[in-house]
């Protein structure tokens, strides 16, 4: 039978691994973006936020005696690496990467809402505050992507049309 603290620690470890995975995905995406300066800039900003989020989660884990999970962190990084390789072989990588990022942001949002509820139930106000701060950043990134998915899609389609026309 798991205690509230056991669950909170396990979920914080999962969130830490999730942020490690996000960092790997964002870094790969950032390095390959060439013709979408606004998207590249926002991905770069969120990459830095993500690095800080992982550190904040690790601090929470260290404070409550959990420590991060090297196995989960490594599994997340391997998964992200595989996902980033998949983007190398599609011509519409920018659109599919934006779709994946938007989806992943909502996964993170749900994870932090769960962590906030668990921390509240456990009486861990420090962890709750950390997760609320991270949640705001994830919501902001998801909103930015939502607002910019049409812009990125249109820019991609214009570039694709121009390439087809140039080849004729």
C-alpha positions as CSV (number, residue, x, y, z in Angstrom):
1,X,0.0,0.0,0.0
2,X,1.5,3.3,-1.1
3,X,1.4,6.4,1.2
4,X,0.6,9.9,-0.1
5,X,4.3,10.7,0.2
6,X,5.3,7.6,-1.8
7,X,2.9,8.7,-4.6
8,X,4.0,12.3,-4.5
9,X,7.7,11.2,-4.8
10,X,6.9,8.7,-7.6
11,X,4.9,11.4,-9.5
12,X,7.6,14.0,-9.0
13,X,10.2,11.5,-10.4
14,X,7.9,11.0,-13.4
15,X,7.6,14.8,-13.9
16,X,11.4,15.1,-13.6
17,X,11.9,12.4,-16.3
18,X,9.2,14.1,-18.4
19,X,11.1,17.4,-18.2
20,X,14.4,15.6,-19.1
21,X,12.5,14.2,-22.1
22,X,11.1,17.6,-23.0
23,X,14.6,19.1,-22.9
24,X,16.0,16.5,-25.3
25,X,13.0,17.0,-27.7
26,X,13.1,20.8,-27.5
27,X,16.9,20.9,-28.0
28,X,16.7,18.7,-31.1
29,X,13.8,20.7,-32.5
30,X,15.5,24.1,-31.8
31,X,18.7,23.0,-33.5
32,X,16.9,22.0,-36.7
33,X,14.6,25.0,-37.1
34,X,15.8,27.2,-39.9
35,X,13.0,29.2,-41.5
36,X,10.7,29.9,-38.6
37,X,12.4,32.5,-36.4
38,X,9.5,33.2,-34.1
39,X,9.0,29.5,-33.4
40,X,12.7,29.0,-32.9
41,X,12.9,31.9,-30.4
42,X,9.9,30.6,-28.4
43,X,11.3,27.0,-28.4
44,X,14.6,28.4,-27.2
45,X,12.8,30.3,-24.4
46,X,10.9,27.2,-23.4
47,X,14.0,25.1,-23.5
48,X,15.5,27.3,-20.8
49,X,12.3,27.2,-18.8
50,X,12.3,23.4,-19.1
51,X,15.9,23.1,-17.8
52,X,14.9,25.2,-14.8
53,X,11.8,23.2,-14.2
54,X,13.9,20.0,-14.0
55,X,16.2,21.6,-11.5
56,X,13.2,22.8,-9.4
57,X,11.7,19.3,-9.4
58,X,15.0,17.8,-8.4
59,X,15.1,20.3,-5.5
60,X,11.6,19.2,-4.4
61,X,12.7,15.6,-4.6
62,X,15.8,16.2,-2.6
63,X,13.9,18.2,0.0
64,X,11.4,15.4,0.7
65,X,13.9,12.6,0.4
66,X,13.1,11.2,-2.9
67,X,15.9,12.0,-5.4
68,X,15.3,11.8,-9.1
69,X,15.2,8.5,-11.0
70,X,18.2,7.9,-13.3
71,X,16.4,5.1,-15.0
72,X,13.3,7.1,-15.7
73,X,15.4,10.1,-16.8
74,X,17.4,8.0,-19.2
75,X,14.3,6.3,-20.6
76,X,12.8,9.7,-21.2
77,X,15.9,10.9,-23.0
78,X,16.1,7.8,-25.2
79,X,12.4,8.2,-26.1
80,X,12.9,11.8,-27.0
81,X,16.0,11.0,-29.1
82,X,14.0,8.5,-31.0
83,X,11.2,11.0,-31.6
84,X,13.7,13.6,-32.8
85,X,15.2,11.2,-35.3
86,X,11.8,10.4,-36.7
87,X,11.5,14.1,-37.7
88,X,14.6,13.9,-39.8
89,X,12.8,11.9,-42.4
90,X,9.7,13.9,-43.1
91,X,9.4,17.0,-45.2
92,X,6.8,18.5,-43.0
93,X,8.8,18.1,-39.8
94,X,8.0,21.7,-38.7
95,X,4.3,21.0,-38.7
96,X,4.5,17.6,-37.1
97,X,7.0,18.9,-34.5
98,X,4.6,21.7,-33.7
99,X,1.8,19.1,-33.3
100,X,3.9,16.9,-31.1
101,X,4.9,19.9,-29.0
102,X,1.3,21.1,-28.5
103,X,0.3,17.6,-27.5
104,X,3.2,17.2,-25.1
105,X,2.5,20.5,-23.4
106,X,-1.0,19.3,-22.6
107,X,0.4,16.1,-21.2
108,X,2.6,18.2,-19.0
109,X,-0.3,20.5,-17.9
110,X,-2.3,17.5,-16.8
111,X,0.8,16.1,-14.9
112,X,1.3,19.3,-13.0
113,X,-2.4,19.6,-12.1
114,X,-2.1,16.1,-10.6
115,X,1.1,17.1,-8.7
116,X,-0.5,20.2,-7.4
117,X,-3.5,18.2,-6.0
118,X,-1.2,15.6,-4.5
119,X,1.1,18.2,-2.9
120,X,-1.9,20.0,-1.5
121,X,-3.3,16.7,-0.1
122,X,0.2,15.9,1.4
123,X,0.4,19.4,3.0
124,X,3.6,20.1,1.0
125,X,3.1,23.8,0.1
126,X,6.6,24.2,-1.3
127,X,6.1,21.5,-3.9
128,X,2.7,22.8,-4.6
129,X,4.1,26.3,-5.2
130,X,6.9,24.9,-7.5
131,X,4.4,22.9,-9.5
132,X,2.0,25.9,-9.8
133,X,4.8,28.0,-11.2
134,X,5.8,25.3,-13.7
135,X,2.1,24.9,-14.7
136,X,1.9,28.5,-15.6
137,X,4.9,28.2,-17.9
138,X,3.4,25.1,-19.6
139,X,0.0,26.7,-20.1
140,X,1.7,29.8,-21.6
141,X,3.7,27.6,-24.0
142,X,0.6,25.6,-25.0
143,X,-1.3,28.8,-25.6
144,X,1.6,30.2,-27.7
145,X,1.6,27.0,-29.8
146,X,-2.2,27.1,-30.1
147,X,-2.1,30.7,-31.3
148,X,0.8,30.0,-33.7
149,X,-0.1,26.6,-35.2
150,X,-2.0,28.3,-38.0
151,X,0.9,30.7,-38.7
152,X,3.5,27.9,-38.8
153,X,1.2,25.7,-41.0
154,X,0.6,28.5,-43.4
155,X,4.3,29.4,-43.6
156,X,5.2,25.8,-44.2
157,X,2.6,25.5,-47.0
158,X,3.8,28.7,-48.7
159,X,7.4,27.4,-48.6
160,X,6.2,24.0,-50.0
161,X,4.3,25.6,-52.8
162,X,7.2,27.9,-53.7
163,X,9.5,24.8,-53.9
164,X,7.1,23.0,-56.2
165,X,6.7,26.0,-58.4
166,X,10.5,26.5,-58.5
167,X,11.0,22.9,-59.7
168,X,8.6,23.3,-62.6
